[in-house]
Amino acid sequence: MMNISQRSQLMIGTFLILLMAITRGHHFASIEHLPSASWAVFFLAGIYLKPLWAFPLLILEAFCLDLAAITFGGVSSFCVTPTYIMLVPAYASMWWAGRWYAKHHQERWSSLLTLFSSLMVGTAVCQLISSGSFYFYSGRYSDPTMAEMVNRLIKYSPSQFEAVFFYVGCAIAAHLFLSWFNRTRHSGTETL
């Protein structure tokens, strides 16, 4: 189980909020060619942030960013349909995958396999919920079929997995560096 101080949780939470704000969609704060970190943010928040209220806070942030992008940023509202609400269980799958990993975390290299497994499952479930609900129930596609859904998953899933793995990989590197730094600095006191 991860032992993270409240101060560290606050810093991590602030960073995750800023990361989602900077990378989500095409709005005023976007950085060109930087993929959305939203899915990774929910996964990492599940790992590092203990308070349950962090999940609805991040959901509210995502909604407000999308609303601002559509209202003021000139972004298309194509994806905003009654299925938009399905982003809540999609993001919850990432959050709970992170929570599950946090319960099984150990400061060992073998823990990376557990991390990788939870990340793969969480991302796959998130992709199925978000893409599947949009494809079948948004009304944007006439006569949706399972075969076409599989084709769409094959086409779009790699970029989603790539983005999630990029951000979580960066988080792993930061976690390892900070753990090492804290161990050498405090010689055995509490790590990140």
C-alpha positions as protocol buffer text, in pm:
chain_id: "A"
residue {
  index: 1
  type: MET
  ca { x: 0 y: 0 z: 0 }
}
residue {
  index: 2
  type: MET
  ca { x: 126 y: 345 z: -83 }
}
residue {
  index: 3
  type: ASN
  ca { x: 198 y: 580 z: 205 }
}
residue {
  index: 4
  type: ILE
  ca { x: 171 y: 936 z: 74 }
}
residue {
  index: 5
  type: SER
  ca { x: 164 y: 1244 z: 294 }
}
residue {
  index: 6
  type: GLN
  ca { x: -124 y: 1491 z: 266 }
}
residue {
  index: 7
  type: ARG
  ca { x: 120 y: 1755 z: 144 }
}
residue {
  index: 8
  type: SER
  ca { x: 241 y: 1527 z: -135 }
}
residue {
  index: 9
  type: GLN
  ca { x: -119 y: 1440 z: -226 }
}
residue {
  index: 10
  type: LEU
  ca { x: -203 y: 1810 z: -251 }
}
residue {
  index: 11
  type: MET
  ca { x: 96 y: 1874 z: -477 }
}
residue {
  index: 12
  type: ILE
  ca { x: 19 y: 1571 z: -694 }
}
residue {
  index: 13
  type: GLY
  ca { x: -351 y: 1665 z: -713 }
}
residue {
  index: 14
  type: THR
  ca { x: -266 y: 2020 z: -818 }
}
residue {
  index: 15
  type: PHE
  ca { x: -28 y: 1891 z: -1083 }
}
residue {
  index: 16
  type: LEU
  ca { x: -290 y: 1647 z: -1219 }
}
residue {
  index: 17
  type: ILE
  ca { x: -553 y: 1922 z: -1237 }
}
residue {
  index: 18
  type: LEU
  ca { x: -311 y: 2144 z: -1429 }
}
residue {
  index: 19
  type: LEU
  ca { x: -207 y: 1858 z: -1658 }
}
residue {
  index: 20
  type: MET
  ca { x: -567 y: 1789 z: -1757 }
}
residue {
  index: 21
  type: ALA
  ca { x: -634 y: 2161 z: -1807 }
}
residue {
  index: 22
  type: ILE
  ca { x: -332 y: 2197 z: -2034 }
}
residue {
  index: 23
  type: THR
  ca { x: -388 y: 1885 z: -2244 }
}
residue {
  index: 24
  type: ARG
  ca { x: -764 y: 1830 z: -2266 }
}
residue {
  index: 25
  type: GLY
  ca { x: -903 y: 1893 z: -2611 }
}
residue {
  index: 26
  type: HIS
  ca { x: -851 y: 2200 z: -2822 }
}
residue {
  index: 27
  type: HIS
  ca { x: -914 y: 2491 z: -2593 }
}
residue {
  index: 28
  type: PHE
  ca { x: -729 y: 2805 z: -2493 }
}
residue {
  index: 29
  type: ALA
  ca { x: -454 y: 2629 z: -2298 }
}
residue {
  index: 30
  type: SER
  ca { x: -374 y: 2347 z: -2541 }
}
residue {
  index: 31
  type: ILE
  ca { x: -20 y: 2269 z: -2638 }
}
residue {
  index: 32
  type: GLU
  ca { x: 6 y: 2158 z: -3000 }
}
residue {
  index: 33
  type: HIS
  ca { x: 47 y: 1785 z: -3054 }
}
residue {
  index: 34
  type: LEU
  ca { x: 32 y: 1693 z: -2685 }
}
residue {
  index: 35
  type: PRO
  ca { x: -230 y: 1417 z: -2638 }
}
residue {
  index: 36
  type: SER
  ca { x: -500 y: 1444 z: -2377 }
}
residue {
  index: 37
  type: ALA
  ca { x: -385 y: 1328 z: -2037 }
}
residue {
  index: 38
  type: SER
  ca { x: -740 y: 1286 z: -1903 }
}
residue {
  index: 39
  type: TRP
  ca { x: -742 y: 906 z: -1884 }
}
residue {
  index: 40
  type: ALA
  ca { x: -396 y: 898 z: -1726 }
}
residue {
  index: 41
  type: VAL
  ca { x: -496 y: 1172 z: -1481 }
}
residue {
  index: 42
  type: PHE
  ca { x: -785 y: 961 z: -1353 }
}
residue {
  index: 43
  type: PHE
  ca { x: -560 y: 654 z: -1325 }
}
residue {
  index: 44
  type: LEU
  ca { x: -287 y: 844 z: -1141 }
}
residue {
  index: 45
  type: ALA
  ca { x: -540 y: 1017 z: -916 }
}
residue {
  index: 46
  type: GLY
  ca { x: -672 y: 673 z: -823 }
}
residue {
  index: 47
  type: ILE
  ca { x: -321 y: 575 z: -720 }
}
residue {
  index: 48
  type: TYR
  ca { x: -201 y: 886 z: -542 }
}
residue {
  index: 49
  type: LEU
  ca { x: -508 y: 1071 z: -408 }
}
residue {
  index: 50
  type: LYS
  ca { x: -681 y: 911 z: -111 }
}
residue {
  index: 51
  type: PRO
  ca { x: -988 y: 1138 z: -74 }
}
residue {
  index: 52
  type: LEU
  ca { x: -1285 y: 1005 z: -270 }
}
residue {
  index: 53
  type: TRP
  ca { x: -1397 y: 1362 z: -346 }
}
residue {
  index: 54
  type: ALA
  ca { x: -1101 y: 1395 z: -585 }
}
residue {
  index: 55
  type: PHE
  ca { x: -1290 y: 1184 z: -843 }
}
residue {
  index: 56
  type: PRO
  ca { x: -1597 y: 1412 z: -873 }
}
residue {
  index: 57
  type: LEU
  ca { x: -1366 y: 1714 z: -868 }
}
residue {
  index: 58
  type: LEU
  ca { x: -1181 y: 1581 z: -1173 }
}
residue {
  index: 59
  type: ILE
  ca { x: -1512 y: 1495 z: -1344 }
}
residue {
  index: 60
  type: LEU
  ca { x: -1627 y: 1853 z: -1284 }
}
residue {
  index: 61
  type: GLU
  ca { x: -1300 y: 1987 z: -1422 }
}
residue {
  index: 62
  type: ALA
  ca { x: -1334 y: 1775 z: -1739 }
}
residue {
  index: 63
  type: PHE
  ca { x: -1692 y: 1894 z: -1788 }
}
residue {
  index: 64
  type: CYS
  ca { x: -1600 y: 2261 z: -1735 }
}
residue {
  index: 65
  type: LEU
  ca { x: -1305 y: 2235 z: -1975 }
}
residue {
  index: 66
  type: ASP
  ca { x: -1528 y: 2077 z: -2241 }
}
residue {
  index: 67
  type: LEU
  ca { x: -1799 y: 2337 z: -2186 }
}
residue {
  index: 68
  type: ALA
  ca { x: -1548 y: 2621 z: -2214 }
}
residue {
  index: 69
  type: ALA
  ca { x: -1395 y: 2469 z: -2527 }
}
residue {
  index: 70
  type: ILE
  ca { x: -1735 y: 2441 z: -2696 }
}
residue {
  index: 71
  type: THR
  ca { x: -1878 y: 2769 z: -2569 }
}
residue {
  index: 72
  type: PHE
  ca { x: -1577 y: 2996 z: -2601 }
}
residue {
  index: 73
  type: GLY
  ca { x: -1308 y: 2800 z: -2783 }
}
residue {
  index: 74
  type: GLY
  ca { x: -1487 y: 2726 z: -3106 }
}
residue {
  index: 75
  type: VAL
  ca { x: -1455 y: 2348 z: -3060 }
}
residue {
  index: 76
  type: SER
  ca { x: -1719 y: 2130 z: -3227 }
}
residue {
  index: 77
  type: SER
  ca { x: -1986 y: 1984 z: -3002 }
}
residue {
  index: 78
  type: PHE
  ca { x: -2003 y: 1666 z: -3213 }
}
residue {
  index: 79
  type: CYS
  ca { x: -1911 y: 1444 z: -2917 }
}
residue {
  index: 80
  type: VAL
  ca { x: -2161 y: 1603 z: -2680 }
}
residue {
  index: 81
  type: THR
  ca { x: -2465 y: 1378 z: -2698 }
}
residue {
  index: 82
  type: PRO
  ca { x: -2673 y: 1204 z: -2429 }
}
residue {
  index: 83
  type: THR
  ca { x: -2390 y: 948 z: -2413 }
}
residue {
  index: 84
  type: TYR
  ca { x: -2153 y: 1214 z: -2277 }
}
residue {
  index: 85
  type: ILE
  ca { x: -2262 y: 1099 z: -1930 }
}
residue {
  index: 86
  type: MET
  ca { x: -2092 y: 765 z: -2003 }
}
residue {
  index: 87
  type: LEU
  ca { x: -1760 y: 939 z: -1953 }
}
residue {
  index: 88
  type: VAL
  ca { x: -1828 y: 909 z: -1579 }
}
residue {
  index: 89
  type: PRO
  ca { x: -1813 y: 526 z: -1574 }
}
residue {
  index: 90
  type: ALA
  ca { x: -1535 y: 532 z: -1836 }
}
residue {
  index: 91
  type: TYR
  ca { x: -1320 y: 757 z: -1617 }
}
residue {
  index: 92
  type: ALA
  ca { x: -1425 y: 557 z: -1311 }
}
residue {
  index: 93
  type: SER
  ca { x: -1270 y: 249 z: -1470 }
}
residue {
  index: 94
  type: MET
  ca { x: -936 y: 434 z: -1483 }
}
residue {
  index: 95
  type: TRP
  ca { x: -980 y: 565 z: -1128 }
}
residue {
  index: 96
  type: TRP
  ca { x: -1063 y: 220 z: -986 }
}
residue {
  index: 97
  type: ALA
  ca { x: -778 y: 56 z: -1181 }
}
residue {
  index: 98
  type: GLY
  ca { x: -547 y: 307 z: -1011 }
}
residue {
  index: 99
  type: ARG
  ca { x: -706 y: 242 z: -670 }
}
residue {
  index: 100
  type: TRP
  ca { x: -665 y: -131 z: -719 }
}
residue {
  index: 101
  type: TYR
  ca { x: -300 y: -88 z: -807 }
}
residue {
  index: 102
  type: ALA
  ca { x: -238 y: 139 z: -506 }
}
residue {
  index: 103
  type: LYS
  ca { x: -364 y: -139 z: -275 }
}
residue {
  index: 104
  type: HIS
  ca { x: -122 y: -386 z: -434 }
}
residue {
  index: 105
  type: HIS
  ca { x: 176 y: -151 z: -476 }
}
residue {
  index: 106
  type: GLN
  ca { x: 512 y: -254 z: -338 }
}
residue {
  index: 107
  type: GLU
  ca { x: 840 y: -68 z: -370 }
}
residue {
  index: 108
  type: ARG
  ca { x: 983 y: -340 z: -592 }
}
residue {
  index: 109
  type: TRP
  ca { x: 1049 y: -376 z: -963 }
}
residue {
  index: 110
  type: SER
  ca { x: 803 y: -666 z: -976 }
}
residue {
  index: 111
  type: SER
  ca { x: 529 y: -417 z: -890 }
}
residue {
  index: 112
  type: LEU
  ca { x: 562 y: -280 z: -1244 }
}
residue {
  index: 113
  type: LEU
  ca { x: 387 y: -592 z: -1377 }
}
residue {
  index: 114
  type: THR
  ca { x: 93 y: -524 z: -1146 }
}
residue {
  index: 115
  type: LEU
  ca { x: 93 y: -160 z: -1255 }
}
residue {
  index: 116
  type: PHE
  ca { x: 105 y: -257 z: -1622 }
}
residue {
  index: 117
  type: SER
  ca { x: -181 y: -506 z: -1579 }
}
residue {
  index: 118
  type: SER
  ca { x: -409 y: -262 z: -1400 }
}
residue {
  index: 119
  type: LEU
  ca { x: -329 y: 9 z: -1654 }
}
residue {
  index: 120
  type: MET
  ca { x: -405 y: -223 z: -1948 }
}
residue {
  index: 121
  type: VAL
  ca { x: -737 y: -338 z: -1802 }
}
residue {
  index: 122
  type: GLY
  ca { x: -844 y: 11 z: -1695 }
}
residue {
  index: 123
  type: THR
  ca { x: -760 y: 161 z: -2034 }
}
residue {
  index: 124
  type: ALA
  ca { x: -934 y: -119 z: -2225 }
}
residue {
  index: 125
  type: VAL
  ca { x: -1251 y: -86 z: -2016 }
}
residue {
  index: 126
  type: CYS
  ca { x: -1241 y: 294 z: -2047 }
}
residue {
  index: 127
  type: GLN
  ca { x: -1204 y: 266 z: -2425 }
}
residue {
  index: 128
  type: LEU
  ca { x: -1491 y: 17 z: -2451 }
}
residue {
  index: 129
  type: ILE
  ca { x: -1725 y: 229 z: -2240 }
}
residue {
  index: 130
  type: SER
  ca { x: -1647 y: 565 z: -2398 }
}
residue {
  index: 131
  type: SER
  ca { x: -1618 y: 454 z: -2760 }
}
residue {
  index: 132
  type: GLY
  ca { x: -1883 y: 184 z: -2743 }
}
residue {
  index: 133
  type: SER
  ca { x: -2147 y: 403 z: -2585 }
}
residue {
  index: 134
  type: PHE
  ca { x: -2077 y: 686 z: -2827 }
}
residue {
  index: 135
  type: TYR
  ca { x: -2078 y: 462 z: -3134 }
}
residue {
  index: 136
  type: PHE
  ca { x: -2392 y: 266 z: -3047 }
}
residue {
  index: 137
  type: TYR
  ca { x: -2606 y: 522 z: -2862 }
}
residue {
  index: 138
  type: SER
  ca { x: -2506 y: 876 z: -2964 }
}
residue {
  index: 139
  type: GLY
  ca { x: -2725 y: 880 z: -3274 }
}
residue {
  index: 140
  type: ARG
  ca { x: -2429 y: 1002 z: -3479 }
}
residue {
  index: 141
  type: TYR
  ca { x: -2399 y: 673 z: -3671 }
}
residue {
  index: 142
  type: SER
  ca { x: -2679 y: 509 z: -3865 }
}
residue {
  index: 143
  type: ASP
  ca { x: -2703 y: 132 z: -3831 }
}
residue {
  index: 144
  type: PRO
  ca { x: -2406 y: 68 z: -3601 }
}
residue {
  index: 145
  type: THR
  ca { x: -2271 y: -286 z: -3613 }
}
residue {
  index: 146
  type: MET
  ca { x: -2041 y: -485 z: -3388 }
}
residue {
  index: 147
  type: ALA
  ca { x: -1803 y: -543 z: -3682 }
}
residue {
  index: 148
  type: GLU
  ca { x: -1769 y: -168 z: -3741 }
}
residue {
  index: 149
  type: MET
  ca { x: -1724 y: -112 z: -3367 }
}
residue {
  index: 150
  type: VAL
  ca { x: -1433 y: -360 z: -3367 }
}
residue {
  index: 151
  type: ASN
  ca { x: -1281 y: -176 z: -3667 }
}
residue {
  index: 152
  type: ARG
  ca { x: -1313 y: 155 z: -3485 }
}
residue {
  index: 153
  type: LEU
  ca { x: -1149 y: 9 z: -3173 }
}
residue {
  index: 154
  type: ILE
  ca { x: -862 y: -124 z: -3384 }
}
residue {
  index: 155
  type: LYS
  ca { x: -822 y: 217 z: -3546 }
}
residue {
  index: 156
  type: TYR
  ca { x: -851 y: 446 z: -3242 }
}
residue {
  index: 157
  type: SER
  ca { x: -737 y: 237 z: -2942 }
}
residue {
  index: 158
  type: PRO
  ca { x: -362 y: 245 z: -3013 }
}
residue {
  index: 159
  type: SER
  ca { x: -346 y: 623 z: -2983 }
}
residue {
  index: 160
  type: GLN
  ca { x: -543 y: 613 z: -2656 }
}
residue {
  index: 161
  type: PHE
  ca { x: -315 y: 346 z: -2510 }
}
residue {
  index: 162
  type: GLU
  ca { x: -11 y: 537 z: -2632 }
}
residue {
  index: 163
  type: ALA
  ca { x: -121 y: 858 z: -2459 }
}
residue {
  index: 164
  type: VAL
  ca { x: -203 y: 682 z: -2131 }
}
residue {
  index: 165
  type: PHE
  ca { x: 125 y: 491 z: -2131 }
}
residue {
  index: 166
  type: PHE
  ca { x: 322 y: 805 z: -2212 }
}
residue {
  index: 167
  type: TYR
  ca { x: 186 y: 999 z: -1915 }
}
residue {
  index: 168
  type: VAL
  ca { x: 195 y: 707 z: -1673 }
}
residue {
  index: 169
  type: GLY
  ca { x: 550 y: 631 z: -1788 }
}
residue {
  index: 170
  type: CYS
  ca { x: 647 y: 989 z: -1704 }
}
residue {
  index: 171
  type: ALA
  ca { x: 478 y: 949 z: -1365 }
}
residue {
  index: 172
  type: ILE
  ca { x: 671 y: 626 z: -1301 }
}
residue {
  index: 173
  type: ALA
  ca { x: 997 y: 803 z: -1382 }
}
residue {
  index: 174
  type: ALA
  ca { x: 907 y: 1093 z: -1151 }
}
residue {
  index: 175
  type: HIS
  ca { x: 799 y: 854 z: -874 }
}
residue {
  index: 176
  type: LEU
  ca { x: 1122 y: 655 z: -897 }
}
residue {
  index: 177
  type: PHE
  ca { x: 1336 y: 969 z: -899 }
}
residue {
  index: 178
  type: LEU
  ca { x: 1154 y: 1125 z: -604 }
}
residue {
  index: 179
  type: SER
  ca { x: 1164 y: 798 z: -409 }
}
residue {
  index: 180
  type: TRP
  ca { x: 1538 y: 769 z: -469 }
}
residue {
  index: 181
  type: PHE
  ca { x: 1592 y: 1137 z: -384 }
}
residue {
  index: 182
  type: ASN
  ca { x: 1394 y: 1109 z: -60 }
}
residue {
  index: 183
  type: ARG
  ca { x: 1575 y: 790 z: 42 }
}
residue {
  index: 184
  type: THR
  ca { x: 1917 y: 942 z: -16 }
}
residue {
  index: 185
  type: ARG
  ca { x: 1825 y: 1272 z: 141 }
}
residue {
  index: 186
  type: HIS
  ca { x: 1652 y: 1138 z: 450 }
}
residue {
  index: 187
  type: SER
  ca { x: 1824 y: 799 z: 462 }
}
residue {
  index: 188
  type: GLY
  ca { x: 1524 y: 580 z: 534 }
}
residue {
  index: 189
  type: THR
  ca { x: 1246 y: 822 z: 631 }
}
residue {
  index: 190
  type: GLU
  ca { x: 910 y: 834 z: 457 }
}
residue {
  index: 191
  type: THR
  ca { x: 922 y: 841 z: 78 }
}
residue {
  index: 192
  type: LEU
  ca { x: 687 y: 1022 z: -155 }
}
